[in-house]
Amino acid sequence: MMHDIMIILVLTFPMFLFTIYPGILAGNYAQKHYHVSESLKRAIMLSITFLFALLLSSLLYLT
């Protein structure tokens, strides 16, 4: 169980290459339509990027 979690987290780092662009798009969308501050925009970008990378790496590992 712990070994599986570690492998998924290790796989998350290469997935950042594929998930940076959707994170940037989500941050820009939030700033344009909801008028969020720059710091909140960056937080949205980082969280979307990390969560999407975690999702991709877990799907890659589990399939």
PDB file of N, CA, C and O in Angstrom:
ATOM      1  N   MET A   1       0.828  -1.194   0.000  1.00  0.00           N
ATOM      2  CA  MET A   1       0.000   0.000   0.000  1.00  0.00           C
ATOM      3  C   MET A   1       0.874   1.260   0.000  1.00  0.00           C
ATOM      4  O   MET A   1       0.690   2.144  -0.837  1.00  0.00           O
ATOM      5  N   MET A   2       1.806   1.339   0.922  1.00  0.00           N
ATOM      6  CA  MET A   2       2.676   2.521   0.987  1.00  0.00           C
ATOM      7  C   MET A   2       3.568   2.600  -0.244  1.00  0.00           C
ATOM      8  O   MET A   2       3.880   3.689  -0.727  1.00  0.00           O
ATOM      9  N   HIS A   3       3.975   1.443  -0.748  1.00  0.00           N
ATOM     10  CA  HIS A   3       4.801   1.388  -1.950  1.00  0.00           C
ATOM     11  C   HIS A   3       4.038   1.948  -3.152  1.00  0.00           C
ATOM     12  O   HIS A   3       4.620   2.649  -3.979  1.00  0.00           O
ATOM     13  N   ASP A   4       2.759   1.647  -3.253  1.00  0.00           N
ATOM     14  CA  ASP A   4       1.934   2.151  -4.347  1.00  0.00           C
ATOM     15  C   ASP A   4       1.802   3.669  -4.298  1.00  0.00           C
ATOM     16  O   ASP A   4       1.869   4.342  -5.327  1.00  0.00           O
ATOM     17  N   ILE A   5       1.615   4.193  -3.101  1.00  0.00           N
ATOM     18  CA  ILE A   5       1.483   5.644  -2.941  1.00  0.00           C
ATOM     19  C   ILE A   5       2.785   6.343  -3.319  1.00  0.00           C
ATOM     20  O   ILE A   5       2.762   7.389  -3.968  1.00  0.00           O
ATOM     21  N   MET A   6       3.905   5.780  -2.923  1.00  0.00           N
ATOM     22  CA  MET A   6       5.200   6.383  -3.264  1.00  0.00           C
ATOM     23  C   MET A   6       5.439   6.374  -4.770  1.00  0.00           C
ATOM     24  O   MET A   6       5.953   7.348  -5.319  1.00  0.00           O
ATOM     25  N   ILE A   7       5.077   5.300  -5.435  1.00  0.00           N
ATOM     26  CA  ILE A   7       5.253   5.241  -6.886  1.00  0.00           C
ATOM     27  C   ILE A   7       4.360   6.267  -7.577  1.00  0.00           C
ATOM     28  O   ILE A   7       4.791   6.919  -8.528  1.00  0.00           O
ATOM     29  N   ILE A   8       3.134   6.416  -7.114  1.00  0.00           N
ATOM     30  CA  ILE A   8       2.224   7.406  -7.700  1.00  0.00           C
ATOM     31  C   ILE A   8       2.778   8.813  -7.501  1.00  0.00           C
ATOM     32  O   ILE A   8       2.714   9.633  -8.417  1.00  0.00           O
ATOM     33  N   LEU A   9       3.319   9.105  -6.321  1.00  0.00           N
ATOM     34  CA  LEU A   9       3.881  10.435  -6.085  1.00  0.00           C
ATOM     35  C   LEU A   9       5.132  10.684  -6.914  1.00  0.00           C
ATOM     36  O   LEU A   9       5.369  11.810  -7.350  1.00  0.00           O
ATOM     37  N   VAL A  10       5.931   9.655  -7.136  1.00  0.00           N
ATOM     38  CA  VAL A  10       7.108   9.808  -7.985  1.00  0.00           C
ATOM     39  C   VAL A  10       6.689  10.047  -9.429  1.00  0.00           C
ATOM     40  O   VAL A  10       7.311  10.846 -10.129  1.00  0.00           O
ATOM     41  N   LEU A  11       5.654   9.372  -9.877  1.00  0.00           N
ATOM     42  CA  LEU A  11       5.162   9.567 -11.236  1.00  0.00           C
ATOM     43  C   LEU A  11       4.512  10.935 -11.434  1.00  0.00           C
ATOM     44  O   LEU A  11       4.349  11.386 -12.568  1.00  0.00           O
ATOM     45  N   THR A  12       4.142  11.593 -10.345  1.00  0.00           N
ATOM     46  CA  THR A  12       3.496  12.902 -10.440  1.00  0.00           C
ATOM     47  C   THR A  12       4.437  13.955 -11.022  1.00  0.00           C
ATOM     48  O   THR A  12       3.994  14.833 -11.762  1.00  0.00           O
ATOM     49  N   PHE A  13       5.716  13.879 -10.701  1.00  0.00           N
ATOM     50  CA  PHE A  13       6.635  14.917 -11.147  1.00  0.00           C
ATOM     51  C   PHE A  13       6.789  14.989 -12.667  1.00  0.00           C
ATOM     52  O   PHE A  13       6.781  16.096 -13.205  1.00  0.00           O
ATOM     53  N   PRO A  14       6.927  13.879 -13.387  1.00  0.00           N
ATOM     54  CA  PRO A  14       6.966  14.007 -14.850  1.00  0.00           C
ATOM     55  C   PRO A  14       5.632  14.464 -15.451  1.00  0.00           C
ATOM     56  O   PRO A  14       5.602  15.057 -16.529  1.00  0.00           O
ATOM     57  N   MET A  15       4.541  14.186 -14.753  1.00  0.00           N
ATOM     58  CA  MET A  15       3.226  14.584 -15.267  1.00  0.00           C
ATOM     59  C   MET A  15       3.017  16.094 -15.210  1.00  0.00           C
ATOM     60  O   MET A  15       2.101  16.618 -15.844  1.00  0.00           O
ATOM     61  N   PHE A  16       3.870  16.805 -14.445  1.00  0.00           N
ATOM     62  CA  PHE A  16       3.773  18.262 -14.419  1.00  0.00           C
ATOM     63  C   PHE A  16       3.980  18.859 -15.807  1.00  0.00           C
ATOM     64  O   PHE A  16       3.420  19.909 -16.123  1.00  0.00           O
ATOM     65  N   LEU A  17       4.781  18.195 -16.635  1.00  0.00           N
ATOM     66  CA  LEU A  17       5.003  18.694 -17.989  1.00  0.00           C
ATOM     67  C   LEU A  17       3.710  18.734 -18.793  1.00  0.00           C
ATOM     68  O   LEU A  17       3.532  19.610 -19.640  1.00  0.00           O
ATOM     69  N   PHE A  18       2.812  17.796 -18.533  1.00  0.00           N
ATOM     70  CA  PHE A  18       1.563  17.728 -19.280  1.00  0.00           C
ATOM     71  C   PHE A  18       0.434  18.523 -18.644  1.00  0.00           C
ATOM     72  O   PHE A  18      -0.582  18.778 -19.290  1.00  0.00           O
ATOM     73  N   THR A  19       0.597  18.916 -17.395  1.00  0.00           N
ATOM     74  CA  THR A  19      -0.520  19.554 -16.693  1.00  0.00           C
ATOM     75  C   THR A  19      -0.295  21.026 -16.373  1.00  0.00           C
ATOM     76  O   THR A  19      -1.151  21.655 -15.750  1.00  0.00           O
ATOM     77  N   ILE A  20       0.819  21.579 -16.779  1.00  0.00           N
ATOM     78  CA  ILE A  20       1.041  22.998 -16.519  1.00  0.00           C
ATOM     79  C   ILE A  20       0.075  23.855 -17.341  1.00  0.00           C
ATOM     80  O   ILE A  20      -0.497  24.819 -16.831  1.00  0.00           O
ATOM     81  N   TYR A  21      -0.100  23.499 -18.609  1.00  0.00           N
ATOM     82  CA  TYR A  21      -0.959  24.298 -19.488  1.00  0.00           C
ATOM     83  C   TYR A  21      -2.417  24.345 -19.010  1.00  0.00           C
ATOM     84  O   TYR A  21      -2.992  25.433 -18.984  1.00  0.00           O
ATOM     85  N   PRO A  22      -3.047  23.218 -18.628  1.00  0.00           N
ATOM     86  CA  PRO A  22      -4.415  23.328 -18.092  1.00  0.00           C
ATOM     87  C   PRO A  22      -4.492  24.156 -16.809  1.00  0.00           C
ATOM     88  O   PRO A  22      -5.495  24.829 -16.568  1.00  0.00           O
ATOM     89  N   GLY A  23      -3.454  24.112 -15.993  1.00  0.00           N
ATOM     90  CA  GLY A  23      -3.441  24.938 -14.788  1.00  0.00           C
ATOM     91  C   GLY A  23      -3.388  26.417 -15.108  1.00  0.00           C
ATOM     92  O   GLY A  23      -4.064  27.223 -14.469  1.00  0.00           O
ATOM     93  N   ILE A  24      -2.582  26.775 -16.099  1.00  0.00           N
ATOM     94  CA  ILE A  24      -2.500  28.177 -16.523  1.00  0.00           C
ATOM     95  C   ILE A  24      -3.834  28.636 -17.092  1.00  0.00           C
ATOM     96  O   ILE A  24      -4.289  29.743 -16.804  1.00  0.00           O
ATOM     97  N   LEU A  25      -4.463  27.781 -17.904  1.00  0.00           N
ATOM     98  CA  LEU A  25      -5.763  28.133 -18.475  1.00  0.00           C
ATOM     99  C   LEU A  25      -6.821  28.316 -17.395  1.00  0.00           C
ATOM    100  O   LEU A  25      -7.632  29.237 -17.478  1.00  0.00           O
ATOM    101  N   ALA A  26      -6.825  27.458 -16.388  1.00  0.00           N
ATOM    102  CA  ALA A  26      -7.800  27.576 -15.296  1.00  0.00           C
ATOM    103  C   ALA A  26      -7.562  28.851 -14.489  1.00  0.00           C
ATOM    104  O   ALA A  26      -8.520  29.517 -14.094  1.00  0.00           O
ATOM    105  N   GLY A  27      -6.305  29.197 -14.241  1.00  0.00           N
ATOM    106  CA  GLY A  27      -6.002  30.430 -13.516  1.00  0.00           C
ATOM    107  C   GLY A  27      -6.400  31.664 -14.295  1.00  0.00           C
ATOM    108  O   GLY A  27      -6.953  32.605 -13.726  1.00  0.00           O
ATOM    109  N   ASN A  28      -6.128  31.673 -15.584  1.00  0.00           N
ATOM    110  CA  ASN A  28      -6.512  32.815 -16.417  1.00  0.00           C
ATOM    111  C   ASN A  28      -8.029  32.942 -16.524  1.00  0.00           C
ATOM    112  O   ASN A  28      -8.566  34.050 -16.515  1.00  0.00           O
ATOM    113  N   TYR A  29      -8.713  31.811 -16.626  1.00  0.00           N
ATOM    114  CA  TYR A  29     -10.179  31.824 -16.680  1.00  0.00           C
ATOM    115  C   TYR A  29     -10.761  32.403 -15.390  1.00  0.00           C
ATOM    116  O   TYR A  29     -11.675  33.227 -15.432  1.00  0.00           O
ATOM    117  N   ALA A  30     -10.230  31.973 -14.249  1.00  0.00           N
ATOM    118  CA  ALA A  30     -10.722  32.473 -12.961  1.00  0.00           C
ATOM    119  C   ALA A  30     -10.457  33.957 -12.808  1.00  0.00           C
ATOM    120  O   ALA A  30     -11.291  34.683 -12.267  1.00  0.00           O
ATOM    121  N   GLN A  31      -9.309  34.416 -13.278  1.00  0.00           N
ATOM    122  CA  GLN A  31      -8.995  35.835 -13.160  1.00  0.00           C
ATOM    123  C   GLN A  31      -9.874  36.673 -14.079  1.00  0.00           C
ATOM    124  O   GLN A  31     -10.303  37.765 -13.706  1.00  0.00           O
ATOM    125  N   LYS A  32     -10.140  36.172 -15.264  1.00  0.00           N
ATOM    126  CA  LYS A  32     -10.933  36.940 -16.226  1.00  0.00           C
ATOM    127  C   LYS A  32     -12.409  36.992 -15.841  1.00  0.00           C
ATOM    128  O   LYS A  32     -13.025  38.056 -15.902  1.00  0.00           O
ATOM    129  N   HIS A  33     -12.986  35.848 -15.442  1.00  0.00           N
ATOM    130  CA  HIS A  33     -14.422  35.783 -15.218  1.00  0.00           C
ATOM    131  C   HIS A  33     -14.841  36.048 -13.777  1.00  0.00           C
ATOM    132  O   HIS A  33     -15.967  36.484 -13.536  1.00  0.00           O
ATOM    133  N   TYR A  34     -13.953  35.792 -12.813  1.00  0.00           N
ATOM    134  CA  TYR A  34     -14.326  35.959 -11.417  1.00  0.00           C
ATOM    135  C   TYR A  34     -13.527  37.044 -10.713  1.00  0.00           C
ATOM    136  O   TYR A  34     -13.720  37.280  -9.520  1.00  0.00           O
ATOM    137  N   HIS A  35     -12.637  37.703 -11.433  1.00  0.00           N
ATOM    138  CA  HIS A  35     -11.852  38.840 -10.919  1.00  0.00           C
ATOM    139  C   HIS A  35     -11.140  38.500  -9.607  1.00  0.00           C
ATOM    140  O   HIS A  35     -11.259  39.226  -8.620  1.00  0.00           O
ATOM    141  N   VAL A  36     -10.405  37.396  -9.610  1.00  0.00           N
ATOM    142  CA  VAL A  36      -9.632  36.996  -8.430  1.00  0.00           C
ATOM    143  C   VAL A  36      -8.293  37.725  -8.438  1.00  0.00           C
ATOM    144  O   VAL A  36      -7.847  38.217  -9.475  1.00  0.00           O
ATOM    145  N   SER A  37      -7.668  37.789  -7.288  1.00  0.00           N
ATOM    146  CA  SER A  37      -6.378  38.465  -7.181  1.00  0.00           C
ATOM    147  C   SER A  37      -5.280  37.597  -7.797  1.00  0.00           C
ATOM    148  O   SER A  37      -5.490  36.423  -8.102  1.00  0.00           O
ATOM    149  N   GLU A  38      -4.117  38.198  -7.969  1.00  0.00           N
ATOM    150  CA  GLU A  38      -2.994  37.484  -8.582  1.00  0.00           C
ATOM    151  C   GLU A  38      -2.510  36.332  -7.705  1.00  0.00           C
ATOM    152  O   GLU A  38      -2.139  35.277  -8.219  1.00  0.00           O
ATOM    153  N   SER A  39      -2.512  36.526  -6.392  1.00  0.00           N
ATOM    154  CA  SER A  39      -2.066  35.449  -5.503  1.00  0.00           C
ATOM    155  C   SER A  39      -3.046  34.279  -5.520  1.00  0.00           C
ATOM    156  O   SER A  39      -2.621  33.124  -5.479  1.00  0.00           O
ATOM    157  N   LEU A  40      -4.333  34.553  -5.579  1.00  0.00           N
ATOM    158  CA  LEU A  40      -5.319  33.485  -5.670  1.00  0.00           C
ATOM    159  C   LEU A  40      -5.249  32.793  -7.029  1.00  0.00           C
ATOM    160  O   LEU A  40      -5.464  31.585  -7.128  1.00  0.00           O
ATOM    161  N   LYS A  41      -4.948  33.561  -8.072  1.00  0.00           N
ATOM    162  CA  LYS A  41      -4.770  32.973  -9.404  1.00  0.00           C
ATOM    163  C   LYS A  41      -3.614  31.979  -9.393  1.00  0.00           C
ATOM    164  O   LYS A  41      -3.733  30.890  -9.955  1.00  0.00           O
ATOM    165  N   ARG A  42      -2.511  32.334  -8.771  1.00  0.00           N
ATOM    166  CA  ARG A  42      -1.361  31.427  -8.685  1.00  0.00           C
ATOM    167  C   ARG A  42      -1.685  30.189  -7.857  1.00  0.00           C
ATOM    168  O   ARG A  42      -1.244  29.088  -8.185  1.00  0.00           O
ATOM    169  N   ALA A  43      -2.451  30.365  -6.790  1.00  0.00           N
ATOM    170  CA  ALA A  43      -2.856  29.218  -5.973  1.00  0.00           C
ATOM    171  C   ALA A  43      -3.748  28.276  -6.776  1.00  0.00           C
ATOM    172  O   ALA A  43      -3.616  27.057  -6.668  1.00  0.00           O
ATOM    173  N   ILE A  44      -4.642  28.826  -7.569  1.00  0.00           N
ATOM    174  CA  ILE A  44      -5.503  28.006  -8.423  1.00  0.00           C
ATOM    175  C   ILE A  44      -4.661  27.267  -9.447  1.00  0.00           C
ATOM    176  O   ILE A  44      -4.878  26.079  -9.689  1.00  0.00           O
ATOM    177  N   MET A  45      -3.706  27.956 -10.048  1.00  0.00           N
ATOM    178  CA  MET A  45      -2.847  27.329 -11.049  1.00  0.00           C
ATOM    179  C   MET A  45      -2.063  26.163 -10.452  1.00  0.00           C
ATOM    180  O   MET A  45      -2.001  25.087 -11.047  1.00  0.00           O
ATOM    181  N   LEU A  46      -1.471  26.372  -9.293  1.00  0.00           N
ATOM    182  CA  LEU A  46      -0.681  25.310  -8.659  1.00  0.00           C
ATOM    183  C   LEU A  46      -1.533  24.131  -8.214  1.00  0.00           C
ATOM    184  O   LEU A  46      -1.139  22.976  -8.375  1.00  0.00           O
ATOM    185  N   SER A  47      -2.696  24.424  -7.658  1.00  0.00           N
ATOM    186  CA  SER A  47      -3.535  23.325  -7.174  1.00  0.00           C
ATOM    187  C   SER A  47      -4.111  22.514  -8.326  1.00  0.00           C
ATOM    188  O   SER A  47      -4.153  21.286  -8.246  1.00  0.00           O
ATOM    189  N   ILE A  48      -4.554  23.167  -9.392  1.00  0.00           N
ATOM    190  CA  ILE A  48      -5.070  22.443 -10.557  1.00  0.00           C
ATOM    191  C   ILE A  48      -3.958  21.616 -11.181  1.00  0.00           C
ATOM    192  O   ILE A  48      -4.173  20.461 -11.552  1.00  0.00           O
ATOM    193  N   THR A  49      -2.772  22.201 -11.299  1.00  0.00           N
ATOM    194  CA  THR A  49      -1.649  21.477 -11.886  1.00  0.00           C
ATOM    195  C   THR A  49      -1.298  20.246 -11.067  1.00  0.00           C
ATOM    196  O   THR A  49      -1.113  19.166 -11.626  1.00  0.00           O
ATOM    197  N   PHE A  50      -1.205  20.393  -9.755  1.00  0.00           N
ATOM    198  CA  PHE A  50      -0.846  19.251  -8.914  1.00  0.00           C
ATOM    199  C   PHE A  50      -1.932  18.179  -8.910  1.00  0.00           C
ATOM    200  O   PHE A  50      -1.629  16.991  -9.028  1.00  0.00           O
ATOM    201  N   LEU A  51      -3.190  18.588  -8.776  1.00  0.00           N
ATOM    202  CA  LEU A  51      -4.266  17.602  -8.724  1.00  0.00           C
ATOM    203  C   LEU A  51      -4.416  16.854 -10.040  1.00  0.00           C
ATOM    204  O   LEU A  51      -4.656  15.646 -10.043  1.00  0.00           O
ATOM    205  N   PHE A  52      -4.277  17.561 -11.158  1.00  0.00           N
ATOM    206  CA  PHE A  52      -4.387  16.911 -12.457  1.00  0.00           C
ATOM    207  C   PHE A  52      -3.192  15.986 -12.691  1.00  0.00           C
ATOM    208  O   PHE A  52      -3.353  14.913 -13.271  1.00  0.00           O
ATOM    209  N   ALA A  53      -2.008  16.384 -12.252  1.00  0.00           N
ATOM    210  CA  ALA A  53      -0.835  15.521 -12.367  1.00  0.00           C
ATOM    211  C   ALA A  53      -0.987  14.284 -11.496  1.00  0.00           C
ATOM    212  O   ALA A  53      -0.608  13.188 -11.908  1.00  0.00           O
ATOM    213  N   LEU A  54      -1.533  14.443 -10.307  1.00  0.00           N
ATOM    214  CA  LEU A  54      -1.785  13.308  -9.427  1.00  0.00           C
ATOM    215  C   LEU A  54      -2.810  12.361 -10.043  1.00  0.00           C
ATOM    216  O   LEU A  54      -2.663  11.142  -9.955  1.00  0.00           O
ATOM    217  N   LEU A  55      -3.839  12.912 -10.658  1.00  0.00           N
ATOM    218  CA  LEU A  55      -4.842  12.089 -11.322  1.00  0.00           C
ATOM    219  C   LEU A  55      -4.230  11.312 -12.483  1.00  0.00           C
ATOM    220  O   LEU A  55      -4.466  10.112 -12.621  1.00  0.00           O
ATOM    221  N   LEU A  56      -3.451  11.986 -13.311  1.00  0.00           N
ATOM    222  CA  LEU A  56      -2.829  11.308 -14.443  1.00  0.00           C
ATOM    223  C   LEU A  56      -1.861  10.222 -13.994  1.00  0.00           C
ATOM    224  O   LEU A  56      -1.845   9.133 -14.567  1.00  0.00           O
ATOM    225  N   SER A  57      -1.059  10.506 -12.980  1.00  0.00           N
ATOM    226  CA  SER A  57      -0.091   9.508 -12.526  1.00  0.00           C
ATOM    227  C   SER A  57      -0.777   8.313 -11.882  1.00  0.00           C
ATOM    228  O   SER A  57      -0.319   7.181 -12.040  1.00  0.00           O
ATOM    229  N   SER A  58      -1.865   8.546 -11.160  1.00  0.00           N
ATOM    230  CA  SER A  58      -2.578   7.408 -10.572  1.00  0.00           C
ATOM    231  C   SER A  58      -3.270   6.576 -11.648  1.00  0.00           C
ATOM    232  O   SER A  58      -3.316   5.350 -11.543  1.00  0.00           O
ATOM    233  N   LEU A  59      -3.805   7.220 -12.672  1.00  0.00           N
ATOM    234  CA  LEU A  59      -4.396   6.471 -13.769  1.00  0.00           C
ATOM    235  C   LEU A  59      -3.328   5.687 -14.533  1.00  0.00           C
ATOM    236  O   LEU A  59      -3.572   4.559 -14.963  1.00  0.00           O
ATOM    237  N   LEU A  60      -2.166   6.273 -14.699  1.00  0.00           N
ATOM    238  CA  LEU A  60      -1.076   5.571 -15.369  1.00  0.00           C
ATOM    239  C   LEU A  60      -0.615   4.367 -14.571  1.00  0.00           C
ATOM    240  O   LEU A  60      -0.340   3.309 -15.138  1.00  0.00           O
ATOM    241  N   TYR A  61      -0.531   4.521 -13.267  1.00  0.00           N
ATOM    242  CA  TYR A  61      -0.069   3.412 -12.429  1.00  0.00           C
ATOM    243  C   TYR A  61      -1.109   2.300 -12.323  1.00  0.00           C
ATOM    244  O   TYR A  61      -0.764   1.118 -12.338  1.00  0.00           O
ATOM    245  N   LEU A  62      -2.365   2.677 -12.217  1.00  0.00           N
ATOM    246  CA  LEU A  62      -3.390   1.683 -11.964  1.00  0.00           C
ATOM    247  C   LEU A  62      -3.841   0.939 -13.233  1.00  0.00           C
ATOM    248  O   LEU A  62      -4.518  -0.085 -13.135  1.00  0.00           O
ATOM    249  N   THR A  63      -3.476   1.437 -14.404  1.00  0.00           N
ATOM    250  CA  THR A  63      -3.897   0.732 -15.627  1.00  0.00           C
ATOM    251  C   THR A  63      -2.801  -0.152 -16.153  1.00  0.00           C
ATOM    252  O   THR A  63      -2.980  -0.818 -17.173  1.00  0.00           O
TER     253      THR A  63
END
